[in-house]
Amino acid sequence: MNITDPAQTVAQIVKNRNFLGFGLQGLYLNKRRNTNARKAMMKLITFDQLKPNKGIPYCRVHLMRKVEAGGFPKPVPLSCRRIAWLEAEVDAWIAAAVEKRAHD
């Protein structure tokens, strides 16, 4: 391969599907994996799902008191009358509660 000919260099890279040691398919798959991870982190969970899915037994009023006091993650407003929580934040809150219990 002649380094001085950019067209040949680009053609060779495309032909080999390799750029700086990373295959183009690998870059695409990594990008897709990161997108899937981001989507998993952005999953919303409604109040009605908190008890059956996460075991959180609080009523709406008590839960909002805990949110205002900083004792529970803030909800994401979906509309003027609907809210939900990021599932990853709820899971982190549960893990922190378990960790706190272990240290008490």
N, C-alpha and C positions, 0 to 999 in steps of 0.2 A: 504494500500500500504506500502510495506517495503522499507524505504529510503535507506537501505544498499545494496539493489540489483539494480544496475544501469540498467540492462536489463528490469526489471519490471518497473522502473521509466520511461524509454524511451517509453516502450510499453504503459504505462498509458497516457503519454503526447500525443502520436500519437493517441491513442484511443479517448481521450477527445478533440483532436485538439486544445489544449490550451497550451500555453507556456508563463509563466510570465504574465498571465492575457490577453494575446492577442491571439485571435483565429488565426490559420494558414491561414484560408481563408481571414480574415481581413488583415493580413500582406500582402498576395498576392494582394488583391484589392488595398491596399494603395500603394504598389509598382507600380501597373498598373496605378493608378491615377496619381502618380508622373511622370511616363513616359509620359502619355498623356499630362500633363501640360508642361513638357519639350518640347514635340513635338510642342505644340501650340506656345510656346515661340520661337521656331526655324523655324517658317514658313517664307519663303522668298517671297519678293514681288519685281517684276521687275519694270524698269522705266515705261514701258507701263501701268502698273497697278497703279502707284502712283496717276495719275489724276482721273481716274474713281472710284477707290476704296477708296482713301484717300483725294481726293480734292486738291492735291498739284499741282499748275498750272505752275510750273517752267519748262523752257526748259532744255535740258541736260547740256548745257554750264553753265547756271546760277546755276543749282543744284550742279555741280562739283565745282564751285567757292565757294558756301556755304559750301560744304564738306571741301575744303582746308582751309577755314577760321574758321572752327570749328562750323559753324552755322547749320549743318545738319549731321546726323549720317553717318559714313563711310560705303561705300558699301562692300559687300562680293564678292571677285572675284570668278566667277564660271568657267571661262575659260579665255583664253587670250583676248577675245573680248566680254565677257558677264559678267555683274555684277547684283547684286540684293541687297536688303536691308532686314535686319531682321524686320519683321512686328512689333514686340514688341518695337524695338527702334524707328521706325517711329511713332508709336502710342504715345510713351513717349515724342517724340519731339513735336507732335501736342498738347499733354496735357500741356507741359511746355509753349508753345506759348499762349495757352488759359489762363494759370495761370499768365503769365507775363502781359497779357492784363488786367486781373482783378486787378492787383496791380498798374497799371499805371494810 
